């Protein structure tokens, strides 16, 4: 039988950027195509997407994209992939409704092909086939994917939890998972985000009493921020608002779009007479209104962050308001979130971000749920995904405790294939993979060199070196100069750097002075060495040659 490869292009050893290749012979598909968010060193970067070089290199084999659900860390990379390649996208109706909005905006309706699947369908992709299985998460129509290959079933849990009382009443199809386990799961790629949490995760319904307590106590307006895709959370907010006689306005373009779409398709039921337009808030007293808003991750242009700064023209925070922070910070966003919360407190808003009664529950499985998934599927090989190295390590420890031998447990890394053959599995040779940085203007492919330069300017400042050269004669046409911006070093340091620069330029011969690239390199090197020796600083040094 042919070799089957499982190649993660993202989503292993990290949270986000989920994208995994399954390849058998000349047939290749990917599961999910997500994004992640930048860390504090990625100045000016908006999002991070997978490097799609391997898919472009194998475009003749690339048959389809399968999406587990509509969260950004699983679908946010689609516009950047579809800019390079066009293949069918398979997903549920709900996921399709949410991604269409973004794809229409970013790539155009004529550049994508969405095909709807339902749990239980079998989609043939050459030698492979894919069966979606309903599994609960924090978003409707979430599916695990059973990919059948020559060696058995490769099962992708996607993001999951075992919620036995889901808001929409659609529980995990545990019977089907058990049947797949009996059929033969050769490899399980499991969510590991919450592996550090013992026990069982609480149901989404457990948020309801916490919301009711907030509504019962608040005397002014109530605001809640959560992910714009958390339809079940917003449904409960609407229901509780109606229960306490409050009208609900929605703030934030993406959240408004999602609620409109979900209401039209029947995924959310807004109690009659509850929702009002934002501009109609003034028609009601503060204790009769509630507001849903974007901004749970401290996004700079989100409605909540702009309100916290007093810069949102459509709505201002008032003393006496109560904000419910009903989300979990994405790693890297904590600083922005706390700054937003602090500004809200300063404006007289009470912010509830922790409570004896839950105001947020995770959509990811705790330890006992992860064990249950293993027991249901009975996989031969196991590999944790959707987790950082510590999550992978702990998940593997749990698998060993459950009796799985070491040689059947794999810690995957970006770009490194897990190769399956008739009798064994092993990690293979890495393929082209990594991260592509997208800046605030939407430009993909910001290089590491640019990032290093931005980081140097932000932390050490900018030094501009100007050297006038008569390139015809091969002589200096004047004295070199140095100008600094945002440089915290002493003026004496720049004076010493100028002396180093003068000496370096005087040591160049006529032919060397005619070579402007050589002049720039020597000038920058002299100034860098002088500043580092004198002040220990590493500003960005930009050499300029003025030719005469």
N, C-alpha and C positions, 0 to 999 in steps of 0.2 A: 504494500500500500504506500501511497506517496506521503512525503513528509508534510505536516501541517505546522504552520508558524503562527504564533501569537506575538505581535510586535506592538508594544506600547509606544505611541508617539507623545504621550503626556498622561498625567493622572496617576503616576506611580512615584513614590517618594515625594509627593506634593499634594496639596489640596487644590483641585481645579485642573483646567486644561485637559479634561478627559478625552482621550482619543486613542483607540486601539484597533490595530489591523488584525484580521484573520485571513490567512492565505493558504490555499491548497492548490498546487499546480499553477494554472493560469487564471485562477479565480481569486479575487481579492475584494474584501469588503471591510468597512470600518464601522465600529460601534462608537457612536457619539463623536462630537466635534466641538469641544468646549473652549472656554477661555479661562484665564486666571487674572488676578489683579497684581499690580506691581508692588514690590517692596520699597522701603524708604530710600534705597539707593538708586532707584530707577526714576530719576528726576525727569519730569515732563512726559512720562509714559502713562498712558491711560489704561491699556489692557495688554495682556500677553497671550499669544495664541501659539499652537504647535507649529513646528517647522514641517511643511508639507512636501519637502523635497522628495522623500521616498515615494509618495503617492504620484507625484508628477513623473518621476522616473519610471513608474509602473502603470502609467495611465491606461495602457492597452489591457491590463489585467483588472483594473479598478472597476468593479461592477455596481456597487451600491453603498449608500450610507444608511445605517439603522440608528434611530434615536430612542433612548430609553425614556426620556422625559424632557420637559421644556425649560429646565433651569439653565442659566447662562453658562455655568461651568461644564455643561454638556452640549449646548447648541450655539454658544456665542461665537465660535470660530467659523461657523458656516459661511458667512459672507466672504471671508478671506480665502477659504478653500474654493468656493464657487467662482471666485475671480480667476482661478487657475484652471479648474476642471469642472465639467458638468456631468453629474451622474444622478440617478434617481435617489430621492430621499424617502425612506419609509418611516412612518411614525403614526401615532394615534391621531384622531381628529382634533382633540384638544391641543396637542403639541403643534399640529399643523396650523391651527388658528393663531397661536401665539408667535410662531416663527415667521408666518407670512408677513406680519406687520414689519418686522425688521428686514426681511429679505426684500420686500417691496421698496423700502427706503434706501437700502444700501447696494443692491445689485440689480434691481429691476425685475418685474414679474416674468419676463421672457427668458430669464437666465436660470430658472430652477424648475425642477420637476418633482412635486410632492405626491407620494402615493400612500394612501391610508391603509393601515393594518388594524386589526382588532385582536385582543388576546385569544389565543387558540388558532389563529391563522398560521399557515405554513407558507413562507415565501422562499421559492427556489432561486438560488443565485449560483448557477453553474453546478459545480460539485458540492456546493454548500447549500444549506437551507437554514432558515431562521424562524423560530417560533417565539412570539412574545407571550409572557406570562404575567398576569396582573399581580403586582406587589405594592403594598402601601408605602407612601412617602408623604411629604408635605405639599404635594401638588397632585391634581387629578391625573388619572390615566398614566400612572407610572408603571413601567413594565421591566421585568428582567428579560433577558434574551437567551434562549437556548439555541446555540449555533451547532447544527449537526455537520460533522465532518466524517472522514473515513475511519477515524479512531474512536468515535463516540460523540458525546455532547460536550461542547464547551459552554459553560453557563456564566453569563455576566449578570450579577445581581443588580448592577447600577446602584443608585442610592436606594436604601430601603430601611424599613422598620416593620415589625409585626404589630400593627395597630388593630386590635380586635374589636374596637368600637369606632371606626372611622366616621368622620362627619358626613361623608356621602354614602355611607352604608356599604361600600365596595371593599371588602376585606381581601387580604392576600389569598390567592388560590393555592392553599397549602396542599390540597389533594393532588393538584397537577404537579407541584414540586416533588411530592413523594413519588408519583408515577415516573417522573423523569429520573429520579434517583434509582428506581428499579430498572429503568431502561439502560442506564449506564452513563454517568457523567465522568468524562475523562479528566476534565479540568474545571475548577471553580475559581473564578476571579471575583472576589468578594469585597464589597465596601468595608472599610476598616476605620472610618473616621472617629467613631465613638468607642473604639475598643478599650479605651482607658476607663470607661464607665461601667462599673459592675451592675449586675441585675438586668432589669427590663426597663426600657424607656416608657414614659407615660404616654397615654393616648392623646391625640389632638384634642379630644373632648375635655380633657382635664384642664384646659385653658379657660373653659366657660365660667367656672366659679370665680376665678381671679378677675375676669372681665366684669362680672356682675358686681363684685365687691367694689371695683373702681367706680362703676356707674352709680352705685348706691351712695358712695361717700362724696363724690365730686360735686361741688356747688357751681362751678363755672363750666367752661367748655372742656370737652374731652377730645384729645387728639391721640391717634395711634399710628405709629410707624412700623411697617413690616415690609417684607419683600413684596414687590408688585406681583409676583407670581404665586403668592401664598393665598390661594383662593379660599381654602377652608378657613383660614384665620379671618379673612375679611368677611366671609359668610357669617361667622359667629359674631363678629363685631356688629354687623348689620342687624342680626337677630336680637342681640342684647340692647342695642339702641332702640329698636322698636318696642321691646319689652318695657323700657324705662321712658318711653314717650319722647325720644330725641330724634331729630332729623339728622341725616348724614350727608355731608358734602365730601367730595373726593378731590384731592390736590395732587398734582403730578401727572404729566402726560402719559407715562407708561402705565401707571396704575389706572387712570381713567380709561385708557384704551383696553386694558385687560378686563376690567369690570364690564365695560360695554360689550366686548366680545363674548365673555362668559355668560352674561345675562341673555344675550341674543341666542346663544346656543344651548342655554338651559343648564350650564354648569354652576351658576350661582342664582339664588332666588332672593331678590331684594323685596322685603316686605312692602306691601302696597302703601304708597304715600310716605315712605321713609327717606328716600334719596331726594336731595334738592341740589340745585346748582350752587356753585360757590358764591356767586354774586348775590344769592338770596339769603345768605347767613344773617345779614343785618336785619332781616325781617323777624328774627326769632331771638328771644332772650338767651343769654349764655348757657343757662341750665337746661335748654331745650335743643341743643345742637351737639353734634359729634363730627369729627373730621378724620378721614383716612388720608395719610400722606406718605409720599416716598421720602427716602433719605435715611433709611435704617443703617446704612454703611458709611455715613458721613460723606457721601459723594458731593463734591464742591458745588455742582450746579443743581442739586436736588432741591425740591421745595422746602423741606425741613431745614436744611443747612442755610438756605437763603433767609428763611424766617428767623433763624437764630441770630443772623447778622443784621436783621432789620432791613433786608434788601429785597424782600419779596413783595412786589407791588399788590398782588391779589389778596394777600392775607398777612396780618401781623400778629405776633404773640402778644397776649395780654396778661397782666397780673391776675392770678386766680385760675389760669388754664392748668389743665393736667395732661401730661403726655405719657402714654404707655409705650415704652420701648420694647416691642414684641418681636425680637429677632436675636440671632446669635452673631457676634462680630466675626466677619471673615478675617483670618489671620492677615495682619498687615494694616487693617483698617482701624485698629483700636484707638490710636491717637486721634484720628479725625473724629471718631464717634464721641470720645470723652470731651473734646473741645466743643463739639456741638451741644452736648448735654450741659456742660458748664455755662455756656452762653445762655441757654434756656433758663437755667436756675437764676442767672443774673437778671433776667427779664421778669422774674416773678412767677415763672412756670414751675409747677411741681412735676418732676420727672420720676416715673416709676420704672426702674430698670431691674429691680430685684424685688421679690415679694414672697411671703410665706405660702401664698397660693400662687401656682404657676401663672405667669402671663405669657410664657413662651415654652414650647417643648421642641425638642430636636426631631428632625425627620430621619435621623440615622440610627441604626441598630446599636443597642448596648451589648455587653458581653454575652448574656444568655440568649439573645436573639441571633447573634452571630453563630453561636453553637448550634442553635436550632436549625439554621440554614444548612450548616454542615451535616447535621444528622438527617435532614430531609433529603438532601441531594446525594449524600454518600460519595463524594468525589474521590477519584484516584489521586489526582494532583491538586494542590492548593496554592493559590498565589493571592495575597492581599493587594488591593488597589485602593484608589481614592483615600490615600493616607500618606503622612510624612514618614520618614524612616522609623521614628519611635512607634508609630502605629503598626507598621509592617512587622517590626520586631516583636511587639506584644502579641499581635495576631498569630504569628508563627509559633510563639511560645504556647498559646492556647491550643493550637492545632496539635502540637506535640503532646500536650497533656491529654488530649482526646485520643491519642494512640496513633497519630499519623507519623510515619517514619520520616527522618530528616531528608532522605533522598527524594521524597515526594512533595516537599515543601519548597517553594521558590520565592525569593525576594527579587522582584523584577525592577529593572531600571530603564529609563527612557532610551528607546532605540535598540535595546538588547532583546532579540527574539527568544521566546520559549519554543523550542523545536520538539514536536511530538512525532514519534515514529511508532512502529508496531509494538515494540517492547519497552521503550524507555522515553525519557524526556530530558532535555538538557538546555542550558542557556547557550545561545549561539553568538555569532559575530555581530557587533553593533552595525546598524544601518544609519544612514543620514537622519538625524533627529535633533531636537533641541527646542529653543524658544524663539519666537519672532515678536519683537517689541513694537507696539503700535502707539504712536504719540497722540497728544491731545487733538491734533489736527486730523487724525485718522490715517496718517501715513505709516505703513507697515515696513519693518525692516530697519529700525533704528539700531545702529551698530554699537558694539561694546566700546569702541573708541569714542563715539559721541557721548555715551553715558559717562565714561571716565572724564571727559572734558567738562561735562556739566557738573559732575561731582566736584571736580577740582575748583571750578569757578564758584560754586555754592559754598565750599568750605574754606578755600584759600585765596580766592580772588582771581583777577585777571591782570596779566602784565603784557603790554604791547611793546615790542622791540622794533624800531624803525632804523633801517640802514640805507642811506643814499649811496648809489654806486653808478659810476660812469662805466657801463659795460663795454663801451667801445675801447676805452683806454685801459680798462682793468684797474681802476683806482677808486678810492672813496671820493664821492662828490661832496662830502660834508661830514659833520660829526654825527655818529649814531646817537639815538635818543631812546629813553625808556619812559613809558607812561603806565601808571597802575590804576586800576579800578577795583574797589572792594577788597583791597589788599590791606591786611591788618598789621603787616610788619612795619618796622621803623623806616623813616626816610634814609637813615644811614645804610640800611641794607640795600636799598635801591642805588645809592651812590657807589657802594662797593661793587654791585652788579654791573653798573655802568663802566667802572674801571676794568672789570673782567671782559666786558664786551669790547671795549676799545683795544685791549691787548690782543684779543682773539682776531679782530679784524685786521690789525696791523701785521699779524703773522701770516696773513694770506698773500700769496703771490698774485701776479697779474692774471694768469690763467684761472686761478681759483676764484678771483673776484668777478671774472666774466661768467662764472657758473653760479647763477642766482640760487639754485637749489642747495649748493654747497654753502653759500653765504647764509641762507636761512637756517640750515642745520647747525652750523658752527655758532651762529648768534644765539639761537635758542639754547643750545647746550651750555654755552658759557654763562648765560644768565641763570639758567636752572641750577647749575652747580654753585654759583655764587650765593643765590638766595637760600639754597638748602644748607650750605655750610654756615652761612652767617645767622640765619634765623630758623632753620629747621622746617621751613615752609615749602609747600609744593603747589604754587599757583599754576594756573594754565598760562603758558608763555606762548604768545602768538608773534612770530617773526614776520616782518614786512620788508621787502626790498623795493625801494623806489629807484627805478631805472632812469638814467639820464643819457 
